[in-house]
Amino acid sequence: MAYGAVDARAGAHTTSSPAPSRPRVAVVEFWSNGESFNREPPRVGLEDTVPNSARWWTDQAEEYVEWLRQESELSQGYLTRNRRYLIAFRRDCSRAGVAPPEGPTDVGREHIRAVKGCGLWGPRTLKTKFSVLRGFLRWSENPLSDGKNPVWRLPSGFADRRNWVDRNEMVALYRHATGRARVRLVLQGFNGLRECEVRRLRVRDLSLGLPRPTLTIHGKGRFGGKYRTIPMDPMTRAVLLEWATGRGPDEFLYPVGHTVADSELADLGSRAGASVRVTGHVLRRSFGRLAYQAGVPVPTIQRIFGHVSIDQTLHYIGVGQEEMTEGFAVFDTHIRAAMEPPILTPQRQTAF
């Protein structure tokens, strides 16, 4: 039922002359059923139909997304996705059978367990939802935001689909890449930079002098994060030397938005015949995996990546079941070589 209406007229006259026809302001009506705004049946599908209890959550989510926009260089698509997941979280809780939180500081273990255990979403979707939610909780200083908390563990059997390109595919990408696409390829595929770090690089951040050319990188995080300096391989130096010639010190090396950049990489991957869709993150992970396969120590890869935890580096480079099996085989050989007398590997008996 409508509890109020506004019918305003503009430009009132005080003279005795007949007043000219005046435009009428549209009637604004508010509906309420005691639980939400604008619940009149014709308006239920509108965006402004928001339960009273969700106003605080929505406002906080909007404020967080705006903070991300101002404090980082994230793409509009990424910000839109974060907003969508955050605003939907209260509805997710309701569907999972738990009372939705009023604000980010009210999110507790019971909400995470309910959403995780209801079976409505697969592990891959849960991983994305929880990643977005942890950032929101960290911003609101909710202690539950710690990713090491066991409550965030995904169900057993979770398949994390990480993609890489192999050495031959990386060479094919390099041969097909030209111009700024090659610049991004060498920065991420040969040096392991993040996309945001590539976009922040300026000409003045390059030290191309021999014998030790370097890159000064402005890392991710609030206000750009920490700086780190890494060596530059000869192929990268040759590409950047050609690209930076004639450019001013304050010019960006790769002044391209996220959408255009990803489209260029995807097109490059198609032309080079890559087995996976090539993105900046695929190039970064592939650099770490190829470096690991070439014998570069994991702590060294960790420092190049700028990771705080070596576990994150191991996840990036894909040290999985196959590599662990090989590791145990090497350990077994190493131990057996020191034993006197040597222990023979037992042979499997057959029925013959």
Secondary structure by P-SEA (a helix, b strand, c coil): cccbbbbbbcccccccccccbbbbccbbbbbbcccccccccccccccccccccaaaaaaaaaaaaaaaaaaccccaaaaaaaaaaaaaaaaaaaaaccccccccccccaaaaaaaaccccccaaaaaaaaaaaaaaaaaaccccccccccccccccccccbbbbbcaaaaaaaaaaccaaaaaaaaacccccccaaaaaacccccccccccbbbbbcccccccccbbbbbbbcaaaaaaaaaaacccccccccccccaaaaaaaaaaaaaaacccccccaaaaaaaaaaaaaaacccaaaaaaaaccccaaaaaaaacccaaaaaaaaaaaaaaaaaacccccccbbbbccc
